[in-house]
Amino acid sequence: MQDIILDSNDNVYVFGSPIVAKFNSSLIFQSTIAYQQGDYPRYYMAVDSHDNIYIVSTIFVIAQGYHIRISKYGSSLALISDIILDSGTDYSVYARAIDIDRNDNIFVAGYANIEDILWIGKFNSSLSLLESSTFDTADSNNFAEDIDVDDNGDVWVVGGDSGKGWLGKYNNSLILQSSQTITKGLGLTWNNDSASHVTVDTLNGNVWSSGCFAEDIYENYGGWISKYDFSFTFISGATFYSYYPDCHNYPISVDGAGNLWAKSGETLIKYNSSLDIISSIALSGLRNLYVDSSGKCWAIGNSGEDMWVTIIEDVYPPPSPFFTEIFSGISSITWNWSITLSTSYYDDATSYYVIDENSQSVSPVLSSSTLSWTEIGLSTNTAYTRAVVAANQ
């Protein structure tokens, strides 16, 4: 559920049915609007290059069923345009996700309940439908849950296919290029899987998906995360059991260093690109998250009838100067450093990591008093580049 987004000035927009609230980058309240309560209680938001806000939802049309509604607002939350997508038939169409490409084309994903067909639509910034595509299998029961348009304009969609998770890649004209059934992570097959979230790391060529699984009807359910390359080759996965069977409880977001942030119940978890846990924090009422390019995580949640928004600093600061060494005839290097506590990233540091040029940890957790570490098992006559980063755990 995309109910927290950022514009180009780091203003944050959050959805708390039936309102949309705007905060500046310091989380100082700016404005709010009342958004018409729909008949299907899910709403999804996206922002274009001009900081226009788009909200997609599902409403009921008398004698026609459920239909998709798209609303466009300016950055001040003034309504610009509003449409209801008429399927031209008597069956219902439900919206489940929205994203925008670099040319400000809007992509909406969902499903039509005539035999449960997955549906994707492409709109221009004036909300005119340009193209649409459907996906169906012999077993039917196909639906979309999330959509992500990568930097190349390719469209990635996840959802369900007859009790299994499904990942599809479309070109910008919504022609299906390839697809893959995805399950529970770790390459295993389980019943009652569903994929609910997708995020693309274009820089490193990875596609992350998450969802839920159930080993039986009443218990042993939880969430999973899977990582694929752009050729749909499975790379790694992780699972965790949970008391939250709703698949929408497992949103994910990737940062600029290729680290993955994920929600499990009321816990926010940060993984490196190998799905090793870097850190985690419990946030009561946690609902969703968004990670910006600087590595800050914006989280939204509920406390009773109230809504909260918070910013969590990345445990890895912005890129720091790397240091490089090359020695002949030896297979270990002792790295030495000094830390100047001049920024908030280091002020409360309780530990350090040594990372390589790909921002992957190569050392164990080091205490905050550590100023050197010896790395062994290296190849001789080879240059190595490392950096020291701080964490608060």
Secondary structure, DSSP 8 states (H G I E B T S, - for coil): ---EEE-TT--EEEEETTEEEEE-TT--EEEEEE----SEEEEEEEE-TT--EEEEEEEEETTTEEEEEEEEE-TT--EEEEEEE--SSSS-EEEEEEEE-TT--EEEEEEETTTTEEEEEEE-TT--EEEEEEE--TT--EEEEEEEE-TTS-EEEEEEETTEEEEEEE-TT--EEEEEEE-SSTT---TT-EEEEEEEETTTTEEEEEEEEESSSSS-EEEEEEEEETT--EEEEEEEE-S---GGG--EEE-TTS-EEEEETTEEEEE-TT--EEEEEE-TTEEEEEE-TTS-EEEEEEETTEEEEEEE--SS-S----EEE--SS-S-EEEE------SHHHHT--EEEEEETTS-B-S--EETT--EEEE-S--TT--EEEEEEEE--
